[in-house]
Amino acid sequence: MLEDPDLQLAYLLLRENVINRLYDQKIGYWQPDLQGIDALSRADRGSLLVDYLGLSGGRLAAATKRMIADGNLELAATTLEWTKGRFPESRSLRDAERLTYLKLMEKYQNFNPFKFIVYSAQIGEPMPRVLVSADPGTARPHSRASEATASGLQLENGPESSGK
């Protein structure tokens, strides 16, 4: 396996998902810390933040931006999911949500295609086509996938951008 890079890539792509499924199979869905037993929905958790703690849309957006700056992207996404629909007119929350999922896509684009696809669907971002370049120096910059250009990948949004 050490000499075959194609095998290594396939292993890395599937590793996290296999570990998570095995964990759920062996441990079960009800965790020792009572996780999974309570029937609290995302809306209930959002109610905690908005109704009981009194957070406004502006304060939630500011907190989310701070989470993003600290690198807590999953926490930012979860917080936004909890409060989704509570402030439908808030542009700052929509912008924070888009930024959060773009950062998550960037984080996972090179080694977890499943998360990349799910996160792009959350914000309605089209899936770019990936073209492997023989020369990493010919990669075009792409605003949604800056890490891809550094690794020698070219991204296209569709046939209209390929020039064919």
PyMOL CGO cylinders between C-alpha atoms (Angstrom):
from pymol import cmd
from pymol.cgo import CYLINDER

trace = [
    CYLINDER, 0.00, 0.00, 0.00, 2.87, 2.40, 0.70, 0.3, 1, 1, 1, 1, 1, 1,
    CYLINDER, 2.87, 2.40, 0.70, 4.12, 2.23, -2.91, 0.3, 1, 1, 1, 1, 1, 1,
    CYLINDER, 4.12, 2.23, -2.91, 0.73, 2.64, -4.60, 0.3, 1, 1, 1, 1, 1, 1,
    CYLINDER, 0.73, 2.64, -4.60, -0.52, 6.27, -4.43, 0.3, 1, 1, 1, 1, 1, 1,
    CYLINDER, -0.52, 6.27, -4.43, -3.87, 5.37, -6.05, 0.3, 1, 1, 1, 1, 1, 1,
    CYLINDER, -3.87, 5.37, -6.05, -4.57, 2.92, -3.26, 0.3, 1, 1, 1, 1, 1, 1,
    CYLINDER, -4.57, 2.92, -3.26, -3.56, 5.48, -0.62, 0.3, 1, 1, 1, 1, 1, 1,
    CYLINDER, -3.56, 5.48, -0.62, -5.98, 8.05, -2.04, 0.3, 1, 1, 1, 1, 1, 1,
    CYLINDER, -5.98, 8.05, -2.04, -8.89, 5.61, -2.03, 0.3, 1, 1, 1, 1, 1, 1,
    CYLINDER, -8.89, 5.61, -2.03, -8.05, 4.63, 1.55, 0.3, 1, 1, 1, 1, 1, 1,
    CYLINDER, -8.05, 4.63, 1.55, -7.93, 8.24, 2.75, 0.3, 1, 1, 1, 1, 1, 1,
    CYLINDER, -7.93, 8.24, 2.75, -11.20, 9.14, 1.01, 0.3, 1, 1, 1, 1, 1, 1,
    CYLINDER, -11.20, 9.14, 1.01, -13.17, 6.40, 2.72, 0.3, 1, 1, 1, 1, 1, 1,
    CYLINDER, -13.17, 6.40, 2.72, -11.38, 6.13, 6.06, 0.3, 1, 1, 1, 1, 1, 1,
    CYLINDER, -11.38, 6.13, 6.06, -13.35, 8.69, 8.11, 0.3, 1, 1, 1, 1, 1, 1,
    CYLINDER, -13.35, 8.69, 8.11, -16.74, 7.44, 6.93, 0.3, 1, 1, 1, 1, 1, 1,
    CYLINDER, -16.74, 7.44, 6.93, -15.83, 3.82, 7.68, 0.3, 1, 1, 1, 1, 1, 1,
    CYLINDER, -15.83, 3.82, 7.68, -14.62, 4.73, 11.17, 0.3, 1, 1, 1, 1, 1, 1,
    CYLINDER, -14.62, 4.73, 11.17, -17.83, 6.63, 11.92, 0.3, 1, 1, 1, 1, 1, 1,
    CYLINDER, -17.83, 6.63, 11.92, -20.06, 3.79, 10.73, 0.3, 1, 1, 1, 1, 1, 1,
    CYLINDER, -20.06, 3.79, 10.73, -18.09, 1.19, 12.71, 0.3, 1, 1, 1, 1, 1, 1,
    CYLINDER, -18.09, 1.19, 12.71, -18.29, 3.37, 15.81, 0.3, 1, 1, 1, 1, 1, 1,
    CYLINDER, -18.29, 3.37, 15.81, -22.06, 3.67, 15.49, 0.3, 1, 1, 1, 1, 1, 1,
    CYLINDER, -22.06, 3.67, 15.49, -22.35, -0.08, 14.90, 0.3, 1, 1, 1, 1, 1, 1,
    CYLINDER, -22.35, -0.08, 14.90, -20.25, -1.04, 17.94, 0.3, 1, 1, 1, 1, 1, 1,
    CYLINDER, -20.25, -1.04, 17.94, -21.29, 1.69, 20.38, 0.3, 1, 1, 1, 1, 1, 1,
    CYLINDER, -21.29, 1.69, 20.38, -24.87, 2.28, 19.26, 0.3, 1, 1, 1, 1, 1, 1,
    CYLINDER, -24.87, 2.28, 19.26, -26.74, 5.48, 18.67, 0.3, 1, 1, 1, 1, 1, 1,
    CYLINDER, -26.74, 5.48, 18.67, -27.43, 6.17, 22.34, 0.3, 1, 1, 1, 1, 1, 1,
    CYLINDER, -27.43, 6.17, 22.34, -24.21, 7.44, 23.80, 0.3, 1, 1, 1, 1, 1, 1,
    CYLINDER, -24.21, 7.44, 23.80, -22.97, 7.17, 27.40, 0.3, 1, 1, 1, 1, 1, 1,
    CYLINDER, -22.97, 7.17, 27.40, -23.50, 10.92, 27.85, 0.3, 1, 1, 1, 1, 1, 1,
    CYLINDER, -23.50, 10.92, 27.85, -27.24, 10.52, 27.03, 0.3, 1, 1, 1, 1, 1, 1,
    CYLINDER, -27.24, 10.52, 27.03, -26.77, 11.88, 23.52, 0.3, 1, 1, 1, 1, 1, 1,
    CYLINDER, -26.77, 11.88, 23.52, -29.44, 10.46, 21.25, 0.3, 1, 1, 1, 1, 1, 1,
    CYLINDER, -29.44, 10.46, 21.25, -31.95, 9.78, 24.01, 0.3, 1, 1, 1, 1, 1, 1,
    CYLINDER, -31.95, 9.78, 24.01, -33.51, 13.23, 24.23, 0.3, 1, 1, 1, 1, 1, 1,
    CYLINDER, -33.51, 13.23, 24.23, -35.88, 14.30, 21.48, 0.3, 1, 1, 1, 1, 1, 1,
    CYLINDER, -35.88, 14.30, 21.48, -34.62, 17.86, 21.08, 0.3, 1, 1, 1, 1, 1, 1,
    CYLINDER, -34.62, 17.86, 21.08, -34.83, 19.19, 17.55, 0.3, 1, 1, 1, 1, 1, 1,
    CYLINDER, -34.83, 19.19, 17.55, -32.67, 21.81, 15.89, 0.3, 1, 1, 1, 1, 1, 1,
    CYLINDER, -32.67, 21.81, 15.89, -35.54, 24.26, 16.32, 0.3, 1, 1, 1, 1, 1, 1,
    CYLINDER, -35.54, 24.26, 16.32, -35.57, 23.53, 20.07, 0.3, 1, 1, 1, 1, 1, 1,
    CYLINDER, -35.57, 23.53, 20.07, -31.87, 24.30, 20.28, 0.3, 1, 1, 1, 1, 1, 1,
    CYLINDER, -31.87, 24.30, 20.28, -32.43, 27.46, 18.24, 0.3, 1, 1, 1, 1, 1, 1,
    CYLINDER, -32.43, 27.46, 18.24, -35.17, 28.42, 20.67, 0.3, 1, 1, 1, 1, 1, 1,
    CYLINDER, -35.17, 28.42, 20.67, -32.65, 28.16, 23.50, 0.3, 1, 1, 1, 1, 1, 1,
    CYLINDER, -32.65, 28.16, 23.50, -30.38, 30.68, 21.79, 0.3, 1, 1, 1, 1, 1, 1,
    CYLINDER, -30.38, 30.68, 21.79, -33.05, 33.13, 20.65, 0.3, 1, 1, 1, 1, 1, 1,
    CYLINDER, -33.05, 33.13, 20.65, -35.96, 32.86, 23.10, 0.3, 1, 1, 1, 1, 1, 1,
    CYLINDER, -35.96, 32.86, 23.10, -34.17, 32.03, 26.35, 0.3, 1, 1, 1, 1, 1, 1,
    CYLINDER, -34.17, 32.03, 26.35, -30.74, 33.60, 25.91, 0.3, 1, 1, 1, 1, 1, 1,
    CYLINDER, -30.74, 33.60, 25.91, -32.10, 36.54, 23.93, 0.3, 1, 1, 1, 1, 1, 1,
    CYLINDER, -32.10, 36.54, 23.93, -29.62, 36.50, 21.08, 0.3, 1, 1, 1, 1, 1, 1,
    CYLINDER, -29.62, 36.50, 21.08, -30.52, 38.71, 18.13, 0.3, 1, 1, 1, 1, 1, 1,
    CYLINDER, -30.52, 38.71, 18.13, -29.74, 38.03, 14.49, 0.3, 1, 1, 1, 1, 1, 1,
    CYLINDER, -29.74, 38.03, 14.49, -26.88, 40.51, 14.64, 0.3, 1, 1, 1, 1, 1, 1,
    CYLINDER, -26.88, 40.51, 14.64, -25.33, 38.88, 17.69, 0.3, 1, 1, 1, 1, 1, 1,
    CYLINDER, -25.33, 38.88, 17.69, -25.69, 35.43, 16.13, 0.3, 1, 1, 1, 1, 1, 1,
    CYLINDER, -25.69, 35.43, 16.13, -23.99, 36.68, 12.94, 0.3, 1, 1, 1, 1, 1, 1,
    CYLINDER, -23.99, 36.68, 12.94, -21.17, 38.23, 14.98, 0.3, 1, 1, 1, 1, 1, 1,
    CYLINDER, -21.17, 38.23, 14.98, -20.73, 35.03, 17.01, 0.3, 1, 1, 1, 1, 1, 1,
    CYLINDER, -20.73, 35.03, 17.01, -20.70, 32.94, 13.84, 0.3, 1, 1, 1, 1, 1, 1,
    CYLINDER, -20.70, 32.94, 13.84, -18.06, 35.18, 12.23, 0.3, 1, 1, 1, 1, 1, 1,
    CYLINDER, -18.06, 35.18, 12.23, -15.95, 34.82, 15.35, 0.3, 1, 1, 1, 1, 1, 1,
    CYLINDER, -15.95, 34.82, 15.35, -16.31, 31.00, 15.18, 0.3, 1, 1, 1, 1, 1, 1,
    CYLINDER, -16.31, 31.00, 15.18, -15.20, 31.12, 11.54, 0.3, 1, 1, 1, 1, 1, 1,
    CYLINDER, -15.20, 31.12, 11.54, -12.18, 33.28, 12.43, 0.3, 1, 1, 1, 1, 1, 1,
    CYLINDER, -12.18, 33.28, 12.43, -11.28, 30.82, 15.20, 0.3, 1, 1, 1, 1, 1, 1,
    CYLINDER, -11.28, 30.82, 15.20, -11.53, 27.89, 12.77, 0.3, 1, 1, 1, 1, 1, 1,
    CYLINDER, -11.53, 27.89, 12.77, -14.63, 26.39, 14.43, 0.3, 1, 1, 1, 1, 1, 1,
    CYLINDER, -14.63, 26.39, 14.43, -16.43, 25.92, 11.12, 0.3, 1, 1, 1, 1, 1, 1,
    CYLINDER, -16.43, 25.92, 11.12, -18.57, 22.95, 12.17, 0.3, 1, 1, 1, 1, 1, 1,
    CYLINDER, -18.57, 22.95, 12.17, -19.72, 24.81, 15.29, 0.3, 1, 1, 1, 1, 1, 1,
    CYLINDER, -19.72, 24.81, 15.29, -20.63, 27.83, 13.15, 0.3, 1, 1, 1, 1, 1, 1,
    CYLINDER, -20.63, 27.83, 13.15, -22.61, 25.64, 10.74, 0.3, 1, 1, 1, 1, 1, 1,
    CYLINDER, -22.61, 25.64, 10.74, -24.42, 23.90, 13.60, 0.3, 1, 1, 1, 1, 1, 1,
    CYLINDER, -24.42, 23.90, 13.60, -25.33, 27.22, 15.22, 0.3, 1, 1, 1, 1, 1, 1,
    CYLINDER, -25.33, 27.22, 15.22, -26.68, 28.51, 11.92, 0.3, 1, 1, 1, 1, 1, 1,
    CYLINDER, -26.68, 28.51, 11.92, -28.70, 25.30, 11.41, 0.3, 1, 1, 1, 1, 1, 1,
    CYLINDER, -28.70, 25.30, 11.41, -30.24, 25.65, 14.88, 0.3, 1, 1, 1, 1, 1, 1,
    CYLINDER, -30.24, 25.65, 14.88, -31.42, 29.18, 14.15, 0.3, 1, 1, 1, 1, 1, 1,
    CYLINDER, -31.42, 29.18, 14.15, -32.37, 28.71, 10.51, 0.3, 1, 1, 1, 1, 1, 1,
    CYLINDER, -32.37, 28.71, 10.51, -35.68, 30.38, 9.82, 0.3, 1, 1, 1, 1, 1, 1,
    CYLINDER, -35.68, 30.38, 9.82, -35.65, 32.49, 12.99, 0.3, 1, 1, 1, 1, 1, 1,
    CYLINDER, -35.65, 32.49, 12.99, -34.33, 35.58, 11.18, 0.3, 1, 1, 1, 1, 1, 1,
    CYLINDER, -34.33, 35.58, 11.18, -35.35, 35.17, 7.52, 0.3, 1, 1, 1, 1, 1, 1,
    CYLINDER, -35.35, 35.17, 7.52, -34.66, 38.82, 6.67, 0.3, 1, 1, 1, 1, 1, 1,
    CYLINDER, -34.66, 38.82, 6.67, -31.14, 38.87, 8.11, 0.3, 1, 1, 1, 1, 1, 1,
    CYLINDER, -31.14, 38.87, 8.11, -28.63, 39.43, 5.32, 0.3, 1, 1, 1, 1, 1, 1,
    CYLINDER, -28.63, 39.43, 5.32, -25.73, 39.15, 7.76, 0.3, 1, 1, 1, 1, 1, 1,
    CYLINDER, -25.73, 39.15, 7.76, -26.83, 35.63, 8.79, 0.3, 1, 1, 1, 1, 1, 1,
    CYLINDER, -26.83, 35.63, 8.79, -27.24, 34.59, 5.13, 0.3, 1, 1, 1, 1, 1, 1,
    CYLINDER, -27.24, 34.59, 5.13, -23.76, 35.92, 4.38, 0.3, 1, 1, 1, 1, 1, 1,
    CYLINDER, -23.76, 35.92, 4.38, -22.32, 34.15, 7.43, 0.3, 1, 1, 1, 1, 1, 1,
    CYLINDER, -22.32, 34.15, 7.43, -24.00, 30.89, 6.36, 0.3, 1, 1, 1, 1, 1, 1,
    CYLINDER, -24.00, 30.89, 6.36, -22.58, 31.14, 2.85, 0.3, 1, 1, 1, 1, 1, 1,
    CYLINDER, -22.58, 31.14, 2.85, -19.10, 31.93, 4.15, 0.3, 1, 1, 1, 1, 1, 1,
    CYLINDER, -19.10, 31.93, 4.15, -19.27, 29.05, 6.65, 0.3, 1, 1, 1, 1, 1, 1,
    CYLINDER, -19.27, 29.05, 6.65, -20.18, 26.47, 4.03, 0.3, 1, 1, 1, 1, 1, 1,
    CYLINDER, -20.18, 26.47, 4.03, -17.66, 27.81, 1.50, 0.3, 1, 1, 1, 1, 1, 1,
    CYLINDER, -17.66, 27.81, 1.50, -14.94, 27.48, 4.15, 0.3, 1, 1, 1, 1, 1, 1,
    CYLINDER, -14.94, 27.48, 4.15, -16.12, 23.94, 4.97, 0.3, 1, 1, 1, 1, 1, 1,
    CYLINDER, -16.12, 23.94, 4.97, -16.06, 23.06, 1.26, 0.3, 1, 1, 1, 1, 1, 1,
    CYLINDER, -16.06, 23.06, 1.26, -12.53, 24.44, 1.02, 0.3, 1, 1, 1, 1, 1, 1,
    CYLINDER, -12.53, 24.44, 1.02, -11.47, 22.47, 4.10, 0.3, 1, 1, 1, 1, 1, 1,
    CYLINDER, -11.47, 22.47, 4.10, -12.74, 19.11, 2.83, 0.3, 1, 1, 1, 1, 1, 1,
    CYLINDER, -12.74, 19.11, 2.83, -12.45, 19.43, -0.96, 0.3, 1, 1, 1, 1, 1, 1,
    CYLINDER, -12.45, 19.43, -0.96, -9.20, 17.48, -1.26, 0.3, 1, 1, 1, 1, 1, 1,
    CYLINDER, -9.20, 17.48, -1.26, -9.91, 14.49, 0.96, 0.3, 1, 1, 1, 1, 1, 1,
    CYLINDER, -9.91, 14.49, 0.96, -13.62, 14.08, 1.77, 0.3, 1, 1, 1, 1, 1, 1,
    CYLINDER, -13.62, 14.08, 1.77, -15.85, 14.33, -1.29, 0.3, 1, 1, 1, 1, 1, 1,
    CYLINDER, -15.85, 14.33, -1.29, -18.93, 13.37, 0.71, 0.3, 1, 1, 1, 1, 1, 1,
    CYLINDER, -18.93, 13.37, 0.71, -18.67, 16.40, 3.00, 0.3, 1, 1, 1, 1, 1, 1,
    CYLINDER, -18.67, 16.40, 3.00, -17.76, 18.61, 0.06, 0.3, 1, 1, 1, 1, 1, 1,
    CYLINDER, -17.76, 18.61, 0.06, -20.95, 17.59, -1.77, 0.3, 1, 1, 1, 1, 1, 1,
    CYLINDER, -20.95, 17.59, -1.77, -23.20, 17.97, 1.29, 0.3, 1, 1, 1, 1, 1, 1,
    CYLINDER, -23.20, 17.97, 1.29, -21.78, 21.39, 2.18, 0.3, 1, 1, 1, 1, 1, 1,
    CYLINDER, -21.78, 21.39, 2.18, -22.12, 22.65, -1.39, 0.3, 1, 1, 1, 1, 1, 1,
    CYLINDER, -22.12, 22.65, -1.39, -25.76, 21.50, -1.44, 0.3, 1, 1, 1, 1, 1, 1,
    CYLINDER, -25.76, 21.50, -1.44, -26.45, 23.42, 1.78, 0.3, 1, 1, 1, 1, 1, 1,
    CYLINDER, -26.45, 23.42, 1.78, -25.85, 26.73, 0.01, 0.3, 1, 1, 1, 1, 1, 1,
    CYLINDER, -25.85, 26.73, 0.01, -26.93, 25.65, -3.47, 0.3, 1, 1, 1, 1, 1, 1,
    CYLINDER, -26.93, 25.65, -3.47, -23.42, 25.91, -4.84, 0.3, 1, 1, 1, 1, 1, 1,
    CYLINDER, -23.42, 25.91, -4.84, -23.02, 24.09, -8.19, 0.3, 1, 1, 1, 1, 1, 1,
    CYLINDER, -23.02, 24.09, -8.19, -20.50, 21.28, -8.27, 0.3, 1, 1, 1, 1, 1, 1,
    CYLINDER, -20.50, 21.28, -8.27, -17.50, 22.37, -10.35, 0.3, 1, 1, 1, 1, 1, 1,
    CYLINDER, -17.50, 22.37, -10.35, -15.94, 19.93, -12.79, 0.3, 1, 1, 1, 1, 1, 1,
    CYLINDER, -15.94, 19.93, -12.79, -12.40, 19.01, -11.85, 0.3, 1, 1, 1, 1, 1, 1,
    CYLINDER, -12.40, 19.01, -11.85, -9.70, 18.75, -14.52, 0.3, 1, 1, 1, 1, 1, 1,
    CYLINDER, -9.70, 18.75, -14.52, -6.35, 17.34, -13.48, 0.3, 1, 1, 1, 1, 1, 1,
    CYLINDER, -6.35, 17.34, -13.48, -3.53, 19.39, -14.88, 0.3, 1, 1, 1, 1, 1, 1,
    CYLINDER, -3.53, 19.39, -14.88, -0.24, 17.80, -15.87, 0.3, 1, 1, 1, 1, 1, 1,
    CYLINDER, -0.24, 17.80, -15.87, 1.53, 21.01, -14.93, 0.3, 1, 1, 1, 1, 1, 1,
    CYLINDER, 1.53, 21.01, -14.93, 0.50, 22.54, -11.58, 0.3, 1, 1, 1, 1, 1, 1,
    CYLINDER, 0.50, 22.54, -11.58, 1.66, 25.92, -12.89, 0.3, 1, 1, 1, 1, 1, 1,
    CYLINDER, 1.66, 25.92, -12.89, -1.25, 26.03, -15.38, 0.3, 1, 1, 1, 1, 1, 1,
    CYLINDER, -1.25, 26.03, -15.38, -3.96, 25.88, -12.75, 0.3, 1, 1, 1, 1, 1, 1,
    CYLINDER, -3.96, 25.88, -12.75, -6.43, 28.75, -12.93, 0.3, 1, 1, 1, 1, 1, 1,
    CYLINDER, -6.43, 28.75, -12.93, -7.45, 30.52, -9.71, 0.3, 1, 1, 1, 1, 1, 1,
    CYLINDER, -7.45, 30.52, -9.71, -10.95, 29.63, -8.54, 0.3, 1, 1, 1, 1, 1, 1,
    CYLINDER, -10.95, 29.63, -8.54, -12.66, 31.64, -5.83, 0.3, 1, 1, 1, 1, 1, 1,
    CYLINDER, -12.66, 31.64, -5.83, -14.46, 28.65, -4.27, 0.3, 1, 1, 1, 1, 1, 1,
    CYLINDER, -14.46, 28.65, -4.27, -11.50, 26.30, -4.20, 0.3, 1, 1, 1, 1, 1, 1,
    CYLINDER, -11.50, 26.30, -4.20, -8.24, 28.09, -3.56, 0.3, 1, 1, 1, 1, 1, 1,
    CYLINDER, -8.24, 28.09, -3.56, -6.55, 24.96, -2.20, 0.3, 1, 1, 1, 1, 1, 1,
    CYLINDER, -6.55, 24.96, -2.20, -7.34, 23.08, -5.41, 0.3, 1, 1, 1, 1, 1, 1,
    CYLINDER, -7.34, 23.08, -5.41, -5.28, 25.47, -7.50, 0.3, 1, 1, 1, 1, 1, 1,
    CYLINDER, -5.28, 25.47, -7.50, -2.33, 25.02, -5.20, 0.3, 1, 1, 1, 1, 1, 1,
    CYLINDER, -2.33, 25.02, -5.20, -2.47, 21.26, -5.74, 0.3, 1, 1, 1, 1, 1, 1,
    CYLINDER, -2.47, 21.26, -5.74, -2.59, 21.46, -9.56, 0.3, 1, 1, 1, 1, 1, 1,
    CYLINDER, -2.59, 21.46, -9.56, -6.33, 21.05, -10.12, 0.3, 1, 1, 1, 1, 1, 1,
    CYLINDER, -6.33, 21.05, -10.12, -8.36, 23.13, -12.53, 0.3, 1, 1, 1, 1, 1, 1,
    CYLINDER, -8.36, 23.13, -12.53, -12.04, 23.66, -11.81, 0.3, 1, 1, 1, 1, 1, 1,
    CYLINDER, -12.04, 23.66, -11.81, -14.75, 24.53, -14.29, 0.3, 1, 1, 1, 1, 1, 1,
    CYLINDER, -14.75, 24.53, -14.29, -18.38, 25.39, -13.62, 0.3, 1, 1, 1, 1, 1, 1,
    CYLINDER, -18.38, 25.39, -13.62, -19.65, 23.64, -16.71, 0.3, 1, 1, 1, 1, 1, 1,
    CYLINDER, -19.65, 23.64, -16.71, -19.27, 23.17, -20.46, 0.3, 1, 1, 1, 1, 1, 1,
    CYLINDER, -19.27, 23.17, -20.46, -19.86, 26.86, -21.19, 0.3, 1, 1, 1, 1, 1, 1,
    CYLINDER, -19.86, 26.86, -21.19, -16.63, 27.81, -19.38, 0.3, 1, 1, 1, 1, 1, 1,
    CYLINDER, -16.63, 27.81, -19.38, -14.45, 25.20, -21.06, 0.3, 1, 1, 1, 1, 1, 1,
    CYLINDER, -14.45, 25.20, -21.06, -14.26, 27.07, -24.36, 0.3, 1, 1, 1, 1, 1, 1,
    CYLINDER, -14.26, 27.07, -24.36, -15.34, 24.03, -26.38, 0.3, 1, 1, 1, 1, 1, 1,
]
cmd.load_cgo(trace, "trace")
